[in-house]
Amino acid sequence: MKTIYNVCHRFKVKKKVGRSQMKQLLGKLAEHKYIEWHRCEQNTMVVIDLLWAHPFSLDLFHAFPRVLIMDSSTYLQFERTDNYVWALNILRGLMDENIFPEVIVTDRELALMNAIDVCIRPYIKHVKDVSPDGHCGFRSIAGLIGRGEDHWVEVRHDLLQELHTYNDLYTKLYESFKRIEELAYSLTYFDAKPA
């Protein structure tokens, strides 16, 4: 068994020869058809900020722009307000001029909160700041619908029920029953303890 792992490791190393981790990441993003934006340090041309999204995520963002969950789809060399301002300005450029999210969910990142105030706060009705424990999206939904953040498990259950009730519609939306199974699995099996 160890021999198999060694062969797999050598194969992976050969694939990576001469490529930095950043080049590998950019290659994987391109391979899987993600859209990416980046900026480099002027003197060294080293990537300092990187934002990426799958086209399907952008389609969902345009179809359902009311809530924006800010999570780990960025690489920022420094988590400073100006880095987040750069990322938020890109997102603002993707938004319809007249339609902005009413709610932004964050993970208590102070620099991000400050950037929201700088870039898009005038357009936002509510910023929901919840515990960053891996369940923040569900916590924020629970809080926003009046149940309280601690009722996030109920939100997961409700979403799972929605997925099962409208299975045919979601299969058409995602163009894959396999994706529905993956979503159902992720809503069903999770660690209930904070991360």
MARKOLFI-603938 format. One record per residue (C-alpha): x, y, z; chain; residue number from 1. Coordinates in Angstrom, 1 decimal, padded with zeros to 4 digits, always signed. Example, Ala and Ser with C-alpha at 12.3 -4.5 7.8 and 13.67 -1.06 7.14 Angstrom:
<sites>
{xx = +012.3, yy = -004.5, zz = +007.8, ch = A, i = 1}
{xx = +013.7, yy = -001.1, zz = +007.1, ch = A, i = 2}
</sites>
This chain:
<sites>
{xx = +000.0, yy = +000.0, zz = +000.0, ch = A, i = 1}
{xx = +002.8, yy = +002.4, zz = +000.8, ch = A, i = 2}
{xx = +004.3, yy = +001.8, zz = -002.7, ch = A, i = 3}
{xx = +001.0, yy = +003.1, zz = -004.2, ch = A, i = 4}
{xx = +001.1, yy = +006.2, zz = -002.1, ch = A, i = 5}
{xx = +004.7, yy = +006.8, zz = -003.0, ch = A, i = 6}
{xx = +003.9, yy = +006.5, zz = -006.8, ch = A, i = 7}
{xx = +001.0, yy = +008.9, zz = -006.5, ch = A, i = 8}
{xx = +003.1, yy = +011.3, zz = -004.6, ch = A, i = 9}
{xx = +005.9, yy = +011.2, zz = -007.2, ch = A, i = 10}
{xx = +003.3, yy = +011.7, zz = -010.0, ch = A, i = 11}
{xx = +001.9, yy = +014.8, zz = -008.2, ch = A, i = 12}
{xx = +005.4, yy = +016.2, zz = -007.7, ch = A, i = 13}
{xx = +006.2, yy = +015.8, zz = -011.4, ch = A, i = 14}
{xx = +003.0, yy = +017.6, zz = -012.4, ch = A, i = 15}
{xx = +004.0, yy = +020.5, zz = -010.1, ch = A, i = 16}
{xx = +007.7, yy = +020.9, zz = -011.3, ch = A, i = 17}
{xx = +008.6, yy = +024.5, zz = -011.9, ch = A, i = 18}
{xx = +005.2, yy = +025.8, zz = -010.8, ch = A, i = 19}
{xx = +004.6, yy = +027.9, zz = -007.7, ch = A, i = 20}
{xx = +001.6, yy = +027.2, zz = -005.5, ch = A, i = 21}
{xx = +000.0, yy = +030.3, zz = -007.0, ch = A, i = 22}
{xx = +000.5, yy = +029.1, zz = -010.6, ch = A, i = 23}
{xx = -000.9, yy = +025.7, zz = -009.6, ch = A, i = 24}
{xx = -004.0, yy = +027.4, zz = -008.1, ch = A, i = 25}
{xx = -004.5, yy = +029.6, zz = -011.1, ch = A, i = 26}
{xx = -004.1, yy = +026.5, zz = -013.3, ch = A, i = 27}
{xx = -006.8, yy = +024.7, zz = -011.3, ch = A, i = 28}
{xx = -009.1, yy = +027.6, zz = -011.5, ch = A, i = 29}
{xx = -008.8, yy = +027.8, zz = -015.3, ch = A, i = 30}
{xx = -009.1, yy = +024.0, zz = -015.6, ch = A, i = 31}
{xx = -012.4, yy = +024.0, zz = -013.7, ch = A, i = 32}
{xx = -013.6, yy = +027.1, zz = -015.5, ch = A, i = 33}
{xx = -013.6, yy = +029.5, zz = -012.6, ch = A, i = 34}
{xx = -013.5, yy = +033.2, zz = -013.3, ch = A, i = 35}
{xx = -010.7, yy = +035.0, zz = -011.5, ch = A, i = 36}
{xx = -009.5, yy = +038.5, zz = -010.9, ch = A, i = 37}
{xx = -006.1, yy = +039.3, zz = -009.4, ch = A, i = 38}
{xx = -003.7, yy = +042.1, zz = -008.8, ch = A, i = 39}
{xx = +000.0, yy = +042.0, zz = -008.4, ch = A, i = 40}
{xx = +002.7, yy = +043.9, zz = -006.5, ch = A, i = 41}
{xx = +004.1, yy = +046.3, zz = -009.1, ch = A, i = 42}
{xx = +007.8, yy = +045.7, zz = -008.6, ch = A, i = 43}
{xx = +007.8, yy = +041.9, zz = -008.2, ch = A, i = 44}
{xx = +004.6, yy = +040.9, zz = -010.1, ch = A, i = 45}
{xx = +003.8, yy = +038.6, zz = -007.2, ch = A, i = 46}
{xx = +000.0, yy = +038.1, zz = -006.8, ch = A, i = 47}
{xx = -001.1, yy = +039.9, zz = -003.7, ch = A, i = 48}
{xx = -004.9, yy = +039.6, zz = -004.1, ch = A, i = 49}
{xx = -007.0, yy = +037.0, zz = -005.8, ch = A, i = 50}
{xx = -010.8, yy = +036.7, zz = -006.1, ch = A, i = 51}
{xx = -012.5, yy = +033.8, zz = -007.9, ch = A, i = 52}
{xx = -016.0, yy = +032.5, zz = -008.6, ch = A, i = 53}
{xx = -017.6, yy = +029.8, zz = -010.5, ch = A, i = 54}
{xx = -019.8, yy = +031.0, zz = -013.4, ch = A, i = 55}
{xx = -022.8, yy = +029.1, zz = -011.8, ch = A, i = 56}
{xx = -022.2, yy = +031.0, zz = -008.6, ch = A, i = 57}
{xx = -022.3, yy = +034.3, zz = -010.5, ch = A, i = 58}
{xx = -025.5, yy = +033.2, zz = -012.2, ch = A, i = 59}
{xx = -027.0, yy = +032.5, zz = -008.8, ch = A, i = 60}
{xx = -025.8, yy = +035.8, zz = -007.5, ch = A, i = 61}
{xx = -027.5, yy = +037.6, zz = -010.3, ch = A, i = 62}
{xx = -030.7, yy = +035.5, zz = -009.9, ch = A, i = 63}
{xx = -030.9, yy = +035.9, zz = -006.1, ch = A, i = 64}
{xx = -029.0, yy = +039.1, zz = -005.2, ch = A, i = 65}
{xx = -030.7, yy = +039.8, zz = -001.9, ch = A, i = 66}
{xx = -028.2, yy = +038.1, zz = +000.4, ch = A, i = 67}
{xx = -024.5, yy = +038.0, zz = -000.2, ch = A, i = 68}
{xx = -022.4, yy = +035.6, zz = +002.0, ch = A, i = 69}
{xx = -018.8, yy = +036.8, zz = +002.1, ch = A, i = 70}
{xx = -016.7, yy = +033.7, zz = +002.6, ch = A, i = 71}
{xx = -013.3, yy = +032.3, zz = +001.6, ch = A, i = 72}
{xx = -013.3, yy = +032.8, zz = -002.2, ch = A, i = 73}
{xx = -010.5, yy = +035.2, zz = -001.9, ch = A, i = 74}
{xx = -006.8, yy = +035.1, zz = -001.3, ch = A, i = 75}
{xx = -005.6, yy = +038.4, zz = +000.2, ch = A, i = 76}
{xx = -001.9, yy = +038.8, zz = +001.1, ch = A, i = 77}
{xx = -003.0, yy = +040.9, zz = +004.0, ch = A, i = 78}
{xx = -006.4, yy = +041.0, zz = +005.4, ch = A, i = 79}
{xx = -006.5, yy = +044.8, zz = +005.5, ch = A, i = 80}
{xx = -009.4, yy = +047.1, zz = +004.6, ch = A, i = 81}
{xx = -007.8, yy = +048.2, zz = +001.3, ch = A, i = 82}
{xx = -007.5, yy = +044.5, zz = +000.2, ch = A, i = 83}
{xx = -011.1, yy = +043.9, zz = +000.9, ch = A, i = 84}
{xx = -012.1, yy = +047.2, zz = -000.8, ch = A, i = 85}
{xx = -010.4, yy = +045.9, zz = -004.0, ch = A, i = 86}
{xx = -012.4, yy = +042.6, zz = -003.8, ch = A, i = 87}
{xx = -015.7, yy = +044.4, zz = -003.0, ch = A, i = 88}
{xx = -015.2, yy = +046.9, zz = -005.9, ch = A, i = 89}
{xx = -015.0, yy = +043.9, zz = -008.2, ch = A, i = 90}
{xx = -018.2, yy = +042.5, zz = -006.7, ch = A, i = 91}
{xx = -019.9, yy = +045.8, zz = -007.0, ch = A, i = 92}
{xx = -018.9, yy = +045.9, zz = -010.7, ch = A, i = 93}
{xx = -020.6, yy = +042.6, zz = -011.2, ch = A, i = 94}
{xx = -023.9, yy = +043.8, zz = -009.6, ch = A, i = 95}
{xx = -026.8, yy = +045.3, zz = -011.5, ch = A, i = 96}
{xx = -026.7, yy = +049.1, zz = -011.1, ch = A, i = 97}
{xx = -030.1, yy = +049.1, zz = -009.4, ch = A, i = 98}
{xx = -030.0, yy = +045.8, zz = -007.5, ch = A, i = 99}
{xx = -027.7, yy = +045.4, zz = -004.5, ch = A, i = 100}
{xx = -027.8, yy = +042.8, zz = -001.8, ch = A, i = 101}
{xx = -030.0, yy = +043.8, zz = +001.2, ch = A, i = 102}
{xx = -028.0, yy = +041.7, zz = +003.6, ch = A, i = 103}
{xx = -024.3, yy = +040.8, zz = +003.7, ch = A, i = 104}
{xx = -023.2, yy = +037.9, zz = +005.9, ch = A, i = 105}
{xx = -019.6, yy = +038.0, zz = +007.2, ch = A, i = 106}
{xx = -017.5, yy = +036.0, zz = +009.5, ch = A, i = 107}
{xx = -016.6, yy = +038.8, zz = +011.9, ch = A, i = 108}
{xx = -013.5, yy = +040.0, zz = +010.0, ch = A, i = 109}
{xx = -013.1, yy = +043.6, zz = +011.1, ch = A, i = 110}
{xx = -011.2, yy = +044.7, zz = +007.9, ch = A, i = 111}
{xx = -014.0, yy = +043.3, zz = +005.8, ch = A, i = 112}
{xx = -016.6, yy = +045.1, zz = +007.8, ch = A, i = 113}
{xx = -014.7, yy = +048.3, zz = +007.4, ch = A, i = 114}
{xx = -014.4, yy = +047.7, zz = +003.6, ch = A, i = 115}
{xx = -018.2, yy = +047.1, zz = +003.4, ch = A, i = 116}
{xx = -018.7, yy = +050.5, zz = +005.0, ch = A, i = 117}
{xx = -016.4, yy = +052.1, zz = +002.5, ch = A, i = 118}
{xx = -017.6, yy = +050.4, zz = -000.7, ch = A, i = 119}
{xx = -021.2, yy = +049.3, zz = -000.5, ch = A, i = 120}
{xx = -022.7, yy = +050.1, zz = +002.8, ch = A, i = 121}
{xx = -025.0, yy = +052.9, zz = +001.4, ch = A, i = 122}
{xx = -026.7, yy = +050.2, zz = -000.7, ch = A, i = 123}
{xx = -027.1, yy = +047.6, zz = +002.1, ch = A, i = 124}
{xx = -030.0, yy = +047.4, zz = +004.4, ch = A, i = 125}
{xx = -028.4, yy = +045.1, zz = +007.0, ch = A, i = 126}
{xx = -025.0, yy = +043.5, zz = +007.7, ch = A, i = 127}
{xx = -025.3, yy = +040.3, zz = +009.7, ch = A, i = 128}
{xx = -022.2, yy = +039.4, zz = +011.7, ch = A, i = 129}
{xx = -022.4, yy = +035.8, zz = +013.1, ch = A, i = 130}
{xx = -020.1, yy = +033.4, zz = +014.8, ch = A, i = 131}
{xx = -017.4, yy = +032.1, zz = +012.4, ch = A, i = 132}
{xx = -017.9, yy = +028.4, zz = +013.2, ch = A, i = 133}
{xx = -018.5, yy = +026.9, zz = +009.8, ch = A, i = 134}
{xx = -022.2, yy = +027.3, zz = +010.0, ch = A, i = 135}
{xx = -022.3, yy = +031.1, zz = +009.6, ch = A, i = 136}
{xx = -024.6, yy = +031.1, zz = +006.5, ch = A, i = 137}
{xx = -027.2, yy = +029.0, zz = +008.3, ch = A, i = 138}
{xx = -026.8, yy = +031.1, zz = +011.5, ch = A, i = 139}
{xx = -027.4, yy = +034.3, zz = +009.6, ch = A, i = 140}
{xx = -030.5, yy = +033.0, zz = +007.9, ch = A, i = 141}
{xx = -031.9, yy = +031.8, zz = +011.3, ch = A, i = 142}
{xx = -031.2, yy = +035.2, zz = +012.8, ch = A, i = 143}
{xx = -032.7, yy = +037.1, zz = +009.9, ch = A, i = 144}
{xx = -035.9, yy = +035.2, zz = +009.8, ch = A, i = 145}
{xx = -036.4, yy = +035.8, zz = +013.5, ch = A, i = 146}
{xx = -035.5, yy = +032.4, zz = +014.9, ch = A, i = 147}
{xx = -032.2, yy = +033.4, zz = +016.5, ch = A, i = 148}
{xx = -028.7, yy = +032.2, zz = +015.4, ch = A, i = 149}
{xx = -028.8, yy = +029.1, zz = +017.7, ch = A, i = 150}
{xx = -031.6, yy = +027.7, zz = +015.5, ch = A, i = 151}
{xx = -029.2, yy = +027.2, zz = +012.5, ch = A, i = 152}
{xx = -029.8, yy = +023.4, zz = +012.5, ch = A, i = 153}
{xx = -033.5, yy = +024.0, zz = +011.8, ch = A, i = 154}
{xx = -032.5, yy = +026.1, zz = +008.8, ch = A, i = 155}
{xx = -030.4, yy = +023.2, zz = +007.5, ch = A, i = 156}
{xx = -033.4, yy = +020.9, zz = +008.0, ch = A, i = 157}
{xx = -035.8, yy = +023.4, zz = +006.2, ch = A, i = 158}
{xx = -033.4, yy = +023.7, zz = +003.2, ch = A, i = 159}
{xx = -033.1, yy = +019.9, zz = +003.0, ch = A, i = 160}
{xx = -036.9, yy = +019.6, zz = +003.1, ch = A, i = 161}
{xx = -037.1, yy = +022.2, zz = +000.3, ch = A, i = 162}
{xx = -034.6, yy = +020.3, zz = -001.8, ch = A, i = 163}
{xx = -036.6, yy = +017.1, zz = -001.4, ch = A, i = 164}
{xx = -040.0, yy = +018.7, zz = -002.0, ch = A, i = 165}
{xx = -038.9, yy = +020.4, zz = -005.2, ch = A, i = 166}
{xx = -036.4, yy = +017.8, zz = -006.3, ch = A, i = 167}
{xx = -037.4, yy = +017.9, zz = -010.0, ch = A, i = 168}
{xx = -037.1, yy = +021.7, zz = -010.2, ch = A, i = 169}
{xx = -033.7, yy = +021.8, zz = -008.5, ch = A, i = 170}
{xx = -032.5, yy = +018.9, zz = -010.7, ch = A, i = 171}
{xx = -033.4, yy = +021.1, zz = -013.8, ch = A, i = 172}
{xx = -031.8, yy = +024.2, zz = -012.2, ch = A, i = 173}
{xx = -028.5, yy = +022.4, zz = -011.5, ch = A, i = 174}
{xx = -028.8, yy = +020.2, zz = -014.6, ch = A, i = 175}
{xx = -027.7, yy = +017.2, zz = -012.5, ch = A, i = 176}
{xx = -029.3, yy = +014.9, zz = -010.0, ch = A, i = 177}
{xx = -025.8, yy = +014.2, zz = -008.7, ch = A, i = 178}
{xx = -025.4, yy = +017.8, zz = -007.6, ch = A, i = 179}
{xx = -028.8, yy = +017.5, zz = -005.7, ch = A, i = 180}
{xx = -027.4, yy = +014.4, zz = -003.9, ch = A, i = 181}
{xx = -024.3, yy = +016.3, zz = -003.0, ch = A, i = 182}
{xx = -026.3, yy = +019.2, zz = -001.6, ch = A, i = 183}
{xx = -028.6, yy = +016.9, zz = +000.3, ch = A, i = 184}
{xx = -025.5, yy = +015.1, zz = +001.8, ch = A, i = 185}
{xx = -023.9, yy = +018.4, zz = +002.8, ch = A, i = 186}
{xx = -027.1, yy = +019.5, zz = +004.5, ch = A, i = 187}
{xx = -027.6, yy = +016.2, zz = +006.3, ch = A, i = 188}
{xx = -024.1, yy = +015.2, zz = +007.5, ch = A, i = 189}
{xx = -022.2, yy = +017.9, zz = +009.4, ch = A, i = 190}
{xx = -020.5, yy = +018.5, zz = +012.6, ch = A, i = 191}
{xx = -022.9, yy = +020.2, zz = +015.0, ch = A, i = 192}
{xx = -020.1, yy = +021.4, zz = +017.3, ch = A, i = 193}
{xx = -018.5, yy = +024.7, zz = +016.5, ch = A, i = 194}
{xx = -015.2, yy = +024.5, zz = +014.5, ch = A, i = 195}
</sites>
